[in-house]
Amino acid sequence: MASRFGPSALHQRDPRSALFENYTGDRNSRPNSQSPARLTGGYGYNGASGSGGVNGGFRPATPNRKGQYSDAVLSELENQNENEVEGMSAKVKQLKDLTLAIGDEIRDSSKLAERMNDSFDNTRVRLRGTMNRMLRMAERTGVGWRVWLGFFAAVIVLFWYVWLF
């Protein structure tokens, strides 16, 4: 794929994309890598080089002929399980805290939306009352609402003209 772009490296803006630069896809050309567990030891051993066991320094994690595991393997697996349970418990606690915070936020947002709805409703009632009073006033004077609308529009245009010029 890199040959398609020629010798320029402008297409590789992210240096991580150079990771597969020399990859040819040939399985036989790859070097064999060792497992990280072999380098650090496992199941109580400090490494494969000093133990000299049959399995390269590891205790067998398979059962014997009677289907029993060694006590060391069982205790190591139990320790791993306990560590994983502790990690999962911490993650569950974080998720619980997050969901509680989300719930609080939703409740607060709902209260705010309800208050805004009440406020808009009160404003609508006030505007309706004001409009009704204006219409009654227009009927008492004998002048139609269109004339009053034109009068207020003329006053607004006059103020606008004086303000700008």
C-alpha positions in Angstrom: 0.0 0.0 0.0 2.9 2.4 0.7 4.2 1.8 -2.8 1.0 3.4 -4.2 2.1 6.7 -2.7 5.6 6.6 -3.9 8.6 7.8 -1.8 6.6 10.6 -0.2 5.7 10.2 3.5 3.0 12.9 3.4 0.2 10.4 3.6 1.5 9.2 7.0 0.3 12.0 9.2 0.0 9.8 12.2 3.4 8.1 13.2 1.4 5.1 14.4 0.6 4.2 10.7 4.3 3.5 10.1 3.9 0.4 12.4 2.9 -1.8 9.4 5.3 -0.1 6.9 7.5 -3.2 6.4 4.7 -5.8 6.6 4.6 -8.1 3.6 2.0 -10.6 4.8 4.4 -13.6 4.6 3.9 -15.8 7.7 7.3 -17.4 7.3 9.2 -14.1 7.5 7.9 -13.1 10.9 10.1 -13.8 13.9 8.7 -16.1 16.6 7.9 -14.2 19.7 7.8 -15.5 23.2 4.8 -15.2 25.5 5.2 -12.5 28.1 4.3 -15.0 30.8 7.5 -17.0 30.0 9.6 -13.9 30.6 8.1 -13.0 33.9 7.3 -16.4 35.3 4.0 -17.8 36.2 2.3 -19.7 39.0 4.8 -18.9 41.6 8.0 -19.3 39.6 10.3 -16.3 39.0 11.2 -17.3 35.4 11.7 -20.2 33.1 15.5 -20.2 33.2 16.1 -21.0 36.8 13.6 -23.7 37.4 14.6 -26.3 35.0 11.2 -28.0 35.0 9.6 -30.1 32.3 7.2 -27.4 31.3 9.9 -24.7 31.1 9.5 -23.5 34.7 5.7 -23.5 34.9 3.6 -25.6 37.1 1.0 -27.6 35.1 -2.4 -26.0 35.1 -4.0 -29.2 33.9 -5.5 -31.8 36.3 -3.7 -35.0 37.1 -5.0 -38.5 36.2 -7.6 -38.3 39.0 -8.9 -34.9 37.8 -7.3 -33.0 40.6 -5.4 -29.7 40.4 -2.5 -28.9 42.6 -3.0 -26.6 45.6 -0.7 -24.0 44.3 -2.6 -23.8 41.0 -5.9 -23.6 42.8 -4.7 -20.9 45.1 -3.2 -18.9 42.3 -6.4 -19.1 40.3 -8.4 -18.1 43.4 -6.1 -15.1 43.9 -6.6 -14.1 40.2 -10.3 -14.5 40.6 -10.3 -12.3 43.7 -8.3 -9.6 41.9 -10.7 -9.7 39.0 -13.7 -9.5 41.3 -12.2 -6.5 43.1 -11.5 -4.8 39.7 -15.1 -5.5 38.5 -16.5 -4.3 41.8 -14.7 -1.0 41.4 -16.0 -0.6 37.9 -19.5 -1.4 39.0 -19.2 1.2 41.7 -18.1 3.8 39.2 -21.0 2.9 36.9 -23.4 3.1 39.8 -22.0 6.6 40.7 -22.3 7.6 37.1 -25.9 6.5 36.8 -26.8 8.2 40.0 -25.3 11.4 38.7 -27.2 11.0 35.4 -30.4 10.5 37.4 -29.8 13.6 39.4 -29.1 15.6 36.3 -32.3 14.3 34.7 -34.4 15.2 37.7 -32.9 18.7 37.8 -33.5 19.2 34.1 -37.1 18.0 34.5 -37.7 20.5 37.3 -36.2 23.3 35.2 -38.3 22.3 32.2 -41.4 22.3 34.5 -40.6 25.7 35.9 -40.1 27.1 32.4 -43.4 25.6 31.3 -45.2 27.2 34.2 -43.5 30.5 33.4 -44.5 30.4 29.8 -48.0 29.5 30.8 -48.2 32.5 33.1 -46.8 34.7 30.4 -49.4 33.4 27.9 -52.2 34.2 30.4 -50.9 37.7 31.0 -50.6 38.4 27.3 -54.1 37.1 26.7 -55.4 39.4 29.4 -53.6 42.4 28.1 -54.9 41.7 24.6 -58.4 41.4 25.8 -58.1 44.7 27.7 -56.7 46.5 24.7 -59.6 45.1 22.5 -62.2 46.3 25.1 -60.5 49.7 25.2 -60.6 49.9 21.4 -64.3 49.0 21.3 -65.1 51.7 23.9 -63.4 54.5 22.0 -65.2 53.5 18.8 -61.9 53.1 16.9 -61.0 49.7 15.4 -58.0 47.7 16.4 -56.5 48.2 12.9 -56.3 51.9 13.5 -54.7 51.4 16.9 -52.2 49.0 15.3 -51.4 51.6 12.6 -51.0 54.3 15.3 -48.5 52.2 17.3 -46.7 51.2 14.2 -46.3 54.9 13.2 -45.1 55.8 16.7 -42.5 53.0 16.6 -41.3 54.1 13.1 -41.0 57.7 14.4 -38.9 56.6 17.4 -36.8 54.4 15.1 -36.2 57.3 12.7 -35.2 59.7 15.5 -32.9 57.1 17.1 -31.0 56.3 13.9 -30.8 59.8 12.4 
